[in-house]
């Protein structure tokens, strides 16, 4: 059965318009990476119901664009996939009014931001609502998995013209503040070798798991950097995230793999990050399995500066760095300045107790709407 989202939730002039209900509806359609089709179908139906938008679908990614003849174009993007569900769906709403909190997978990362974008996509550019810039809305798949599968990357390969713009906003969780740039990320496998033997005669073999002890020792002793980049301070991290070795309870293992994730400041290139890891793990076999460069803040771009000034006049605070990797880096590669701006505490992303103060939904929508209309 095709899942639908009530179009009344998108009508800002109608009694049914409700960002909280829209967010709950989106979150309650499971969309774990690789299983986004049902949510993509529902979003496509909504977008194609908006006459002011030209809609293109590529796999489970959707692009909706206005063509108003404006001098500049702003891109607003967000991913529709989530990490696996952990008994945290369906969503539940606790409390009332501005103190209410919405609990459940995707509320923070990042279907709350998707709901804000959907509501504004339906409104801005429709009769009676004239944005200052042409707008491109992107809803894409496979962000929470290997970068090679990323739906935004696929769009860049298949439809590069659809991603063009003068400025981009990623609806990633930022506590309704602005987070500039992002760290890069790299995963490597550090491999050790041994000689298999019966565990009753261990001295006839060489234990590959034991040989990995120095790898773990170097990780435990490692001191991550804090790096200032264009006025924002990024914290790096180097951690083991998985270890595998052994085939049976009575066999000395002849192979062991420690998977390591490195989060590096945007001042460092992917090549420099790889060189650094090879230095840290000198003497071991190091294989890069996934990598994506970071993005410098870019807050000195004129449109970015306008956006920051407008939003912070409403929300307060100051710009902060984005520690996790986001697709601002992909836009940076395309020469499009980009920032992160969305509801939800990024520290709650991927946690089993993921939850969102619902007041941030309207706060982000209103701040973004005000800038897009007054640009």
PLY file of the C-alpha trace (Angstrom):
ply
format ascii 1.0
element vertex 375
property float x
property float y
property float z
element edge 374
property int vertex1
property int vertex2
end_header
0.00 0.00 0.00
1.37 3.41 -0.98
2.08 5.57 2.07
0.78 9.12 1.81
1.32 12.37 3.67
-1.77 14.55 4.10
-1.26 17.61 1.83
-3.19 19.71 4.38
-0.11 19.54 6.59
1.71 21.68 4.00
-0.90 24.42 3.58
0.29 27.38 5.69
-3.11 29.05 5.38
-5.12 25.99 6.29
-6.21 24.71 9.69
-4.42 21.38 9.07
-0.95 22.86 8.73
1.16 21.49 11.56
4.92 21.02 11.52
4.81 18.60 14.45
2.27 16.32 12.76
4.22 16.56 9.50
7.44 15.57 11.26
5.73 12.66 13.02
4.23 11.43 9.77
7.61 11.52 8.01
9.43 9.83 10.88
6.80 7.10 11.21
7.48 5.96 7.63
10.61 3.84 8.28
13.43 4.97 5.99
16.58 3.22 7.15
19.36 3.57 4.57
18.52 1.30 1.64
14.80 1.33 2.46
13.87 4.91 1.59
11.47 4.15 -1.27
8.20 4.50 0.67
9.18 7.90 2.09
10.55 9.05 -1.27
7.25 8.06 -2.90
5.26 10.05 -0.34
7.49 13.11 -0.72
7.31 12.90 -4.51
3.50 12.87 -4.41
3.54 16.03 -2.29
6.04 17.86 -4.47
4.30 16.99 -7.73
1.16 18.48 -6.23
2.86 21.91 -6.15
2.41 23.59 -9.58
5.24 26.08 -8.94
7.83 23.30 -8.66
9.61 21.33 -11.39
10.31 17.88 -9.96
12.98 15.35 -10.97
13.47 11.94 -9.34
16.65 9.87 -9.46
16.34 6.61 -7.55
15.06 7.67 -4.14
16.36 11.24 -4.44
14.10 14.14 -5.41
14.89 17.62 -6.68
12.19 20.32 -6.83
13.00 23.71 -8.33
11.35 27.08 -8.83
12.03 28.96 -12.05
11.10 32.55 -11.23
13.88 34.25 -13.17
15.73 35.43 -10.07
19.40 36.45 -10.30
20.53 33.96 -7.68
19.56 30.45 -6.60
19.59 28.99 -3.09
19.68 25.23 -2.52
18.08 23.68 0.56
18.91 20.00 1.00
18.41 17.15 3.44
18.70 13.39 3.53
15.65 11.22 4.12
17.39 8.08 5.41
18.06 7.21 9.04
20.29 4.82 10.93
18.60 1.54 11.99
15.56 1.67 14.25
16.21 0.72 17.89
12.70 0.21 19.23
12.22 3.98 18.89
9.37 4.11 16.37
6.57 5.07 16.14
7.28 8.54 17.44
5.75 9.77 20.67
4.98 13.32 21.72
5.59 14.21 25.36
4.29 17.47 26.81
2.31 20.28 25.26
2.89 23.61 23.56
6.42 24.96 23.22
7.62 22.61 25.96
6.65 19.49 24.00
9.32 17.02 22.94
9.06 14.58 20.05
10.84 11.26 20.62
11.84 8.75 17.94
14.26 7.72 15.23
14.86 10.48 12.69
13.43 13.33 14.74
16.93 14.83 15.05
18.89 13.28 12.19
17.34 14.65 10.16
13.66 14.30 9.38
12.78 17.34 11.47
14.88 19.37 9.01
13.21 17.55 6.10
9.78 18.54 7.46
10.83 22.20 7.65
12.07 22.07 4.05
8.93 20.34 2.76
6.66 22.90 4.39
8.62 25.78 2.87
8.95 24.10 -0.54
5.18 23.95 -0.80
4.77 27.58 0.28
7.57 29.63 -1.28
7.08 30.38 -4.95
3.39 29.58 -4.86
0.97 32.42 -5.74
1.18 35.12 -3.09
4.62 34.10 -1.85
7.57 35.52 -3.78
11.02 34.47 -2.55
13.97 36.74 -3.18
15.89 33.93 -4.90
15.05 30.94 -7.04
14.96 27.85 -4.86
16.10 24.26 -5.25
14.86 21.71 -2.71
16.70 18.38 -2.55
15.61 15.30 -0.59
18.07 12.44 -1.01
18.88 8.90 0.05
21.82 6.88 1.43
23.57 9.60 3.46
24.11 7.43 6.54
26.21 4.81 4.74
29.38 4.72 2.62
29.92 7.95 0.71
29.99 6.06 -2.61
26.25 5.34 -2.17
25.25 8.90 -1.24
22.20 10.08 -3.19
23.46 13.64 -3.43
26.68 12.35 -4.96
24.62 10.32 -7.44
22.66 13.44 -8.37
25.92 15.31 -8.90
27.03 12.60 -11.31
23.73 12.13 -13.15
22.25 15.65 -13.06
25.03 18.11 -12.14
23.01 21.10 -13.32
20.32 20.44 -10.72
22.77 21.08 -7.88
23.98 24.43 -9.13
23.39 27.37 -6.87
24.93 30.41 -5.25
24.48 29.18 -1.68
23.30 25.96 -0.01
21.71 25.19 3.34
21.80 21.66 4.80
19.00 20.98 7.26
21.30 18.91 9.47
20.68 19.23 13.22
22.37 22.30 14.66
20.11 23.18 17.62
18.50 25.84 15.41
21.88 27.59 15.22
24.38 27.79 12.38
27.23 25.32 12.07
29.86 26.12 9.47
31.82 23.62 7.40
32.43 20.11 8.65
35.16 17.68 9.57
36.35 15.16 7.04
36.02 11.42 7.71
38.15 8.42 6.83
37.85 4.74 7.69
40.84 2.42 7.47
41.48 -1.19 8.29
44.69 -1.88 10.21
45.51 -5.53 9.57
47.77 -7.97 11.37
48.83 -11.45 10.31
49.76 -14.56 12.28
50.01 -18.31 11.91
47.02 -20.55 12.65
47.44 -23.37 15.14
45.47 -25.51 17.56
44.96 -23.51 20.78
46.21 -26.49 22.80
49.56 -26.07 21.02
49.58 -22.28 20.76
53.37 -22.12 20.69
53.32 -23.56 17.16
51.39 -20.56 15.84
51.37 -16.76 16.01
48.31 -14.97 17.40
47.18 -12.16 15.07
44.81 -10.73 17.69
47.68 -10.40 20.17
49.66 -8.70 17.41
46.97 -6.00 17.27
47.69 -4.88 20.83
50.15 -2.17 19.71
47.47 -0.81 17.36
45.08 -0.39 20.28
47.91 1.04 22.36
48.61 3.73 19.80
44.93 4.61 19.65
44.66 4.84 23.43
47.70 7.14 23.57
46.64 9.31 20.65
45.82 12.95 21.48
43.36 14.46 18.96
43.96 17.99 17.74
41.79 21.06 18.07
42.28 23.09 14.90
41.19 26.68 14.20
39.90 27.10 10.63
38.58 30.48 9.49
37.61 31.44 13.03
35.95 28.15 14.07
37.68 25.47 16.14
37.23 21.88 14.95
37.86 18.89 17.23
39.38 15.83 15.62
38.98 12.20 16.69
40.71 8.85 16.05
38.94 5.75 17.30
38.68 2.01 16.81
35.10 1.26 15.79
35.30 -2.48 15.09
37.69 -5.40 15.57
37.49 -8.79 13.89
39.61 -11.90 14.18
39.43 -15.61 14.81
37.44 -18.46 13.30
36.83 -20.86 16.21
37.23 -21.19 19.95
40.10 -23.64 19.63
42.12 -22.03 16.82
44.90 -19.48 17.16
43.80 -16.68 14.78
46.01 -15.98 11.78
44.36 -12.65 10.89
42.94 -9.66 12.74
41.49 -6.39 11.50
41.00 -3.22 13.54
38.69 -0.75 11.81
39.56 2.86 12.65
37.56 6.03 12.00
39.42 9.32 11.72
37.54 12.63 11.90
39.87 15.37 10.68
39.66 19.16 10.51
38.80 20.73 7.13
42.28 22.25 6.96
43.56 18.76 6.12
42.95 17.09 2.74
41.98 13.46 2.28
45.50 12.73 1.06
47.03 14.41 4.11
44.66 12.49 6.39
45.73 9.20 4.82
49.41 10.10 5.17
48.82 10.93 8.84
47.19 7.56 9.54
49.96 5.69 7.77
52.39 7.53 10.03
50.38 6.74 13.18
50.23 3.05 12.24
53.70 2.76 10.75
54.78 -0.86 10.50
51.22 -2.15 9.99
49.20 -2.92 6.88
46.77 0.01 6.47
43.93 -0.11 3.89
41.62 2.87 3.29
38.00 1.70 2.92
36.08 5.00 2.86
36.95 8.70 2.83
35.27 12.05 2.39
36.92 15.43 2.71
35.67 18.15 5.02
34.58 21.69 4.21
35.90 25.02 5.42
33.25 27.26 7.03
32.86 29.64 4.07
30.99 32.14 6.22
32.69 35.05 4.47
30.71 34.41 1.28
28.26 37.35 0.77
25.10 35.20 0.71
26.33 33.13 3.64
27.08 36.31 5.59
23.58 37.63 4.87
22.03 34.35 5.98
24.07 34.22 9.18
23.20 37.81 10.08
19.48 37.25 9.42
19.19 33.95 11.29
21.25 34.93 14.30
19.20 38.11 14.68
16.28 35.75 15.35
17.88 32.80 17.10
20.84 34.45 18.83
24.16 32.77 19.45
27.23 32.63 17.23
28.26 30.25 14.42
29.82 26.99 15.57
31.82 24.27 13.80
30.17 21.05 12.58
32.15 18.16 14.03
30.43 15.41 12.06
30.69 15.04 8.29
27.80 16.46 6.28
27.12 17.16 2.64
28.25 20.75 2.97
31.52 19.13 1.91
29.94 17.85 -1.29
28.62 21.32 -2.11
32.04 22.79 -1.33
33.53 20.45 -3.95
31.01 21.89 -6.44
32.04 25.45 -5.54
28.79 26.20 -3.69
29.20 27.79 -0.21
27.07 25.90 2.31
26.14 25.86 6.00
24.29 23.51 8.35
21.06 24.85 9.85
18.32 22.66 11.29
16.33 21.61 14.36
17.67 19.14 16.90
20.71 18.64 19.08
23.47 17.00 17.01
24.71 15.24 20.16
21.49 13.17 20.04
21.95 12.03 16.45
21.99 8.21 16.17
21.19 7.74 19.85
18.43 5.37 20.90
16.83 8.22 22.90
16.83 10.62 19.92
14.37 13.43 20.64
13.56 16.93 19.44
12.14 20.00 21.23
9.27 20.79 18.87
9.68 24.56 19.35
12.83 24.32 17.20
10.78 23.21 14.19
8.88 26.50 13.97
11.99 28.45 14.95
13.95 27.05 12.00
11.04 27.37 9.58
10.34 30.98 10.52
14.00 32.04 10.38
14.58 30.34 7.03
11.32 31.67 5.57
12.14 35.23 6.66
15.55 35.14 4.97
14.31 33.50 1.78
11.54 36.05 1.42
13.63 39.09 2.34
17.00 37.81 1.08
0 1
1 2
2 3
3 4
4 5
5 6
6 7
7 8
8 9
9 10
10 11
11 12
12 13
13 14
14 15
15 16
16 17
17 18
18 19
19 20
20 21
21 22
22 23
23 24
24 25
25 26
26 27
27 28
28 29
29 30
30 31
31 32
32 33
33 34
34 35
35 36
36 37
37 38
38 39
39 40
40 41
41 42
42 43
43 44
44 45
45 46
46 47
47 48
48 49
49 50
50 51
51 52
52 53
53 54
54 55
55 56
56 57
57 58
58 59
59 60
60 61
61 62
62 63
63 64
64 65
65 66
66 67
67 68
68 69
69 70
70 71
71 72
72 73
73 74
74 75
75 76
76 77
77 78
78 79
79 80
80 81
81 82
82 83
83 84
84 85
85 86
86 87
87 88
88 89
89 90
90 91
91 92
92 93
93 94
94 95
95 96
96 97
97 98
98 99
99 100
100 101
101 102
102 103
103 104
104 105
105 106
106 107
107 108
108 109
109 110
110 111
111 112
112 113
113 114
114 115
115 116
116 117
117 118
118 119
119 120
120 121
121 122
122 123
123 124
124 125
125 126
126 127
127 128
128 129
129 130
130 131
131 132
132 133
133 134
134 135
135 136
136 137
137 138
138 139
139 140
140 141
141 142
142 143
143 144
144 145
145 146
146 147
147 148
148 149
149 150
150 151
151 152
152 153
153 154
154 155
155 156
156 157
157 158
158 159
159 160
160 161
161 162
162 163
163 164
164 165
165 166
166 167
167 168
168 169
169 170
170 171
171 172
172 173
173 174
174 175
175 176
176 177
177 178
178 179
179 180
180 181
181 182
182 183
183 184
184 185
185 186
186 187
187 188
188 189
189 190
190 191
191 192
192 193
193 194
194 195
195 196
196 197
197 198
198 199
199 200
200 201
201 202
202 203
203 204
204 205
205 206
206 207
207 208
208 209
209 210
210 211
211 212
212 213
213 214
214 215
215 216
216 217
217 218
218 219
219 220
220 221
221 222
222 223
223 224
224 225
225 226
226 227
227 228
228 229
229 230
230 231
231 232
232 233
233 234
234 235
235 236
236 237
237 238
238 239
239 240
240 241
241 242
242 243
243 244
244 245
245 246
246 247
247 248
248 249
249 250
250 251
251 252
252 253
253 254
254 255
255 256
256 257
257 258
258 259
259 260
260 261
261 262
262 263
263 264
264 265
265 266
266 267
267 268
268 269
269 270
270 271
271 272
272 273
273 274
274 275
275 276
276 277
277 278
278 279
279 280
280 281
281 282
282 283
283 284
284 285
285 286
286 287
287 288
288 289
289 290
290 291
291 292
292 293
293 294
294 295
295 296
296 297
297 298
298 299
299 300
300 301
301 302
302 303
303 304
304 305
305 306
306 307
307 308
308 309
309 310
310 311
311 312
312 313
313 314
314 315
315 316
316 317
317 318
318 319
319 320
320 321
321 322
322 323
323 324
324 325
325 326
326 327
327 328
328 329
329 330
330 331
331 332
332 333
333 334
334 335
335 336
336 337
337 338
338 339
339 340
340 341
341 342
342 343
343 344
344 345
345 346
346 347
347 348
348 349
349 350
350 351
351 352
352 353
353 354
354 355
355 356
356 357
357 358
358 359
359 360
360 361
361 362
362 363
363 364
364 365
365 366
366 367
367 368
368 369
369 370
370 371
371 372
372 373
373 374
